Each structure stands twice: as structure tokens, then as C-alpha cells.
């Protein structure tokens, strides 16, 4: 029996068709040209630049304009404020990580809440696109979480913290594990569902992933110049697991959900008087 993959790419095709129709409607019926501005800093690694190009290509496919701006970190707050007041810009993303991550909170909080389509600011209208993508991925494969023990490995701004809130609001049994947690491996071995987003290569492996678990690898790390996930590649050979593939799992769906937020931000403009 082959393992079952949680393939986000399979779901994206259906979402993209619907989004393309919505964008055509916005352009033709309302005269709104959807426009996303992505800010990144000069020190962005190549893996980040690759991710930005993925967003540009997706936007092109559905006729959303994607404007990528490379800005020195010291100028980011000013440039975000300018975009906040630009009526031709409905959506803003700050591509993380920044050159100096210590100022991340201040910078993402500058984005106007209604334009914060990555959902990173404290008052953002939208939930984190990555957290929402994981929720959609699980739902898209008809996996019921209400009767399962869930472990979230990592409490970061992009995944762990927003997903914890989302799933606890749904009434799910969620345990969050971070650097301060004791008995991480023991907790993982008692879990039915594991979502990992630590950026620590191979933190999930045969010894701490139980039989028949559902594994969502939302982590990325660079190892010898190659992008790798939180899950040891050898887990892909286990036939008992339901698991995201090394490529095409959460990432493509995150991009799709972020563009869903762009479209919703544009649709909000159609109801303004």
C-alpha cells in the first residue's frame, strides 16, 4: 500500500480557476485592477527570491498585478505607509525573514489591517495565509480533527500561533511544543496529527513520529544550499503515514490562500460608497 500524500498542488488548480473568474469580474464589472505590493530587503536569500517569483507567476496567471520592491530595512516603515495610502494598492506583503528579524513586529504592524493579506499584523483583517492553508489542506482531504490529538511543533507568527488559535477556536485538542517544552518526543508519539514549522531540518523522524500519524511539514530550512523541511526525508518511505510531500504540500496552497485574501480585499472595495 502506497502512502497517502497531502498534496496542496492538487487543490490549488480548483482554487485558481475560481480566482481567475473573480479577478475578471473585478476588472470588468467594477474597474478594479487587483494589485499586490511585496516588500523584501536586499539581503533576502535565494530561497526567498524563489518564493517571491512563485507569487509573481501565480498573480500573472490570474491577472493580479504583483509589484516587488526591494527596500532597505530602515526605509520599510516609510515605504509601507506610502503603499497604505495608495488607493491603487489593495494588498501588501512584507516577505520574511527580514535582514534584521528583531524589528519584524514593528514593521508588519505598520501594514494597514485591511491590506495585510499575510495576516501578520496585530489587527490584520485576514488570518495567516500559511495557517489557513494548513486548515484547508486537512479539510480538502476530508480529515476530521475533532476526535484527534494534535501537536503543533513551533509557536511562530506564520504558522504555530495563528493555527493554535484557529484550531482551539474550533474546539480541537491542540498541544503546542516549542524550545521550552519538555518531553517533546513523548508528546509527538502520543499524537494523531503533527504539524511542524520550526525550520529545523529533520526534527521529525522515525523515532518520534508514531504509526498511522498525519504529518504536515510546514517548515523550511537551508541545508548545503538545498531547501529542506522539518521532516526527515526517510519518513516519505513509510506507508502507514498520511504526509505532505517534499514539494507541493503547504507552500503552493499558502500562495493560493494569500491571493484569496488579495481578492477579498478588492471585493471589499466594491461595497464602499
N, C-alpha and C positions, 0 to 999 in steps of 0.2 A: 504494500500500500504506500503510495507516494504521500509526502507531507502536504498539508493544505497551506497555501500561501495567502496572506492578506495583502493583495496586490492593489495598491491605490491607483495605479495607472489604469486598471480596468474600469474603475468608477469614474475617472476623470473624463473619459470620452463622452459619457452621457451628460455630465455637468457642462462641458464645454459647448455642446450643441445648444443647450438651453441658454447659456450665457450669450452666445453669438446672436441669438434671436432677440434677447433682451437689449443688447447694445444697439442692434439695428433699429429697434423701436425707439430707444432713447435719442438716437441721431435723427431719425426720420419724423417721428411724431412730436418730439419736444425740442429738437435743435440742440441737444446736449451732446457734446463730444467728450466722452469719458477720458480723464487724464490723471495718471498716477505719477507722482514725483518720488523717485528713490534717491535718498542721500546716502553716500558712502564716503568714508575717509580714505586719504591717499595710501594708507598702509594696509588696505584690505588684501587679504591673501587670495591666491588664485582660486581657491575653492569658493570663496565668497563671490568673486567676479563671475565664476561659472554659474552660480546660483542666480545672480543678477541677470545674466544673459538668458537664463531659463525663463525668468519673469518677462523679459522683453519679448522673447519669442511667443510666449503664451498670450501676452497682450496683443501682439500683432495678429495672431490667429483669430481673435475675437473683436478686433478693431478698437481696442483700448490703447490710447497713446501712453507710452511709458517713457518718461524723461529721467535719465540717470544723471545725477550731478555729483561730481567728486569735489568735496569741500573739506578744507582744513577743519579739524575738530573745534578749534577756537571760534570759528565762524558759523558753526552749525546752528546755534540758537537763533542768530540773526536771520540766516537763510530760511530756517523753518518758519519764523514769524512772517517773512515775506510771502512764503507759499500759503500760510494760513489765510492771508488777506487777499490772495489771488483767486478771484471767482472762477477762473478757468481751470483751477486745480481742485478736484473733488477728493483726492486721496493722497496721503503722504506716508512714506515708509522710511525709517532710518535703518539701514542694513547693519546688523550686528554681527560680530563684535566691533566696537569702536577701537581706535588706536589706543585710547586710554579708557578702559571699561569703568573706571571709578566714577565717571561723570554720566554714565548711561541713564540713571534715573532722572537726573535734571533735564537731559536732552530730550528723552522720549516724552517727558511730561509737558514739553513745550508744544507738541503737536496738538492742534485743535481736536477736541474729542470726537467730533463728527467726521474728521478726516483721518483718524488714527486707525487705518484698516488692518494693521497687525495687532491691534488691541493691547499695546504695551503700556500706554499711559494710565495713570491712576483713575481718570474719568472717561476713558475710552468708551465710545458707544458700542464698539464691537469686541467680542471675546477674542483671545489669542487665536490666530488662524491655525497654528500648529495643534493646539489643544482641541479645537473644533474638528480639525482634520482627523485626529485620532478617534474622536467620538463618532464621526461619520463613517470611518473605516470599519469600526466594530459593528455599527448598525447596518452598514452596507452588506456585511456578510451574515446578517441575522443572528448575531451572537447576543444572547441575553445575559446581562451583567448582574441582574438583581439578586441572583442566588449564588454569586461567586465572591471569593476573597480576592481583592485587587491590591497589588503592590505597585506603588509609583516610586521608582528609583530616581531621585533628584527632585529638588524643590525650586527649580529655576523659574524665571519670569516668563519664558516662552512656552514651557510645557507643564512642568510639575505643579506649580502653584495654581495656574488657571484651571488645569484639568482636575486637580483635587477639589476645587470649589464647585466646578460643573458637576462632577460625579457625586459629590456629597449632597449637593442640592437635589440630585435625582434619588437620593436615599441609598446609594451603593455603599458597600463595605470596603472602605479605602484606607490603606496604611501607607504613609509617606516615609520613605527612607532617605536620609542624607548622610553627610560626613559624620555627624554627631550620633547617628543611630547605632545601637548595639545589636549584635546578632543579626546582621543583615542577611547572611546566607540562610540562617534558620528561618527567618520570616519569608524569604523567597521560596524556600522549599515547601512552605505551608500555603502558598498562594495558587490560585487558579489562573489568574491573569497577571502578567508582569509588563509594565510599561517603563522603559528605561530611557532617560535623556540626560546622561551625565557627561558625555564627551570623553569617557574613559574607555579606551579600547578593550574589548573582551572582558568587561566587568561581569557580563553574563556568560556562563559556561556550563558544561555538563554537570559539574558538581553542585551548582546552586539553582538550576532550572529543573523543576520536578517533571515527572511523567505527565503527558497529556496537557501541558500548560499552553496558554495562549500568550504569545510573546510579541510585543510591539517594540521594535527598536527605533527610537526617535533621536538617538544620539549620533553625533558626528565628531570624529577626531582625525587628525592627520598622523599617519604613521609611515615613515620612509617616503614621504611625498605622495602617499596614496590615501584617499578618503576612506575611512573605515567606520563601522558602527560600534555600539556598545556590546553587541552580541558576538561571541566567538564564532567565526565562520563555520566551525565544525558543527554548530547547532543546526545548520541547514540540512545536514545529513540525517537528522533524527526524524523518523517517520511518525512519531507519536505527537509531534508539536503542530500547532497552528501558529504560523510565524510570518512576519513581514520578510520579504526577500531583501537581499543586499542592496538592490536598487529597485526603485519603483514602489516603495512601500508608503511611508508617510509623506515624503518630500513632494511628489507631484500633486498629492491631494491638498497639501498645505498651500501650494501656489494657487490651485483652483479655488480654495476657500477664501484666500486673500482677495482674489478677483471678484468673488461673490460679494465681498464687503465693498469693493470699489463700485460695483453695480448698484448695491443698495444705497450707498452714499449718493450716487447720481439720482436714483429714483426719489430720494428724499427731497431733492431739489424740485421735482415735478409737482410736489404738493405745496410748495411755498407760494405764498401770494405775492 
